Amino acid sequence: CDEDEIPGCTVDTACNYDPDAIEDNGLCAENDVCGVCGGDGSSCSGCTDSASCNYDPSATIDDGSCIGNGVDITFTILTDNYPGETTWSVTDDSGATIMSGGPYSSSATTYTQTACVATGCYNITINDSYGDGICCSFGSGNYTITSQGNTLVTGGEFLSTETTNFCV
């Protein structure tokens, strides 16, 4: 490339047009639906239905992800003395993971995670890699799944793994 050949986008309608470019570098881009140069449209996409529990007020383009008649479920865990041994996941009937967590770093600490789900049935699976659960030999750990003020699942005394089905 000699001094007279300045590479860049030479298409004047492109969002990354370079008026100083003399040689086109083939990397010209257009604005996506969100107005982002070269973007994929995801920065402004989401659920635009304010009645859905997964409503995204920053979304300007509805991406079809709204959960009609959805409800929030909350997983809360109080870790035992060995939080690095604990993991969990909530899955739907098809086995898709809705939310998950762990391993954790702080003992005797409460962690909470909430997700919007469609009405239906789900499985909560909690694991302890050492095989002593999260209560009661080495700390008083426990976990709950709640929705709309109701406790759907509670536990803590298990060995390596425990799976419980619940419906919302």
Helices and strands as residue ranges (DSSP letters): E 7-8, E 23-24, E 45-46, E 61-62, E 71-78, G 83-85, E 86-92, E 97-101, E 110-117, E 121-128, E 135-136, E 139-140, E 142-147, E 150-155, E 161-167
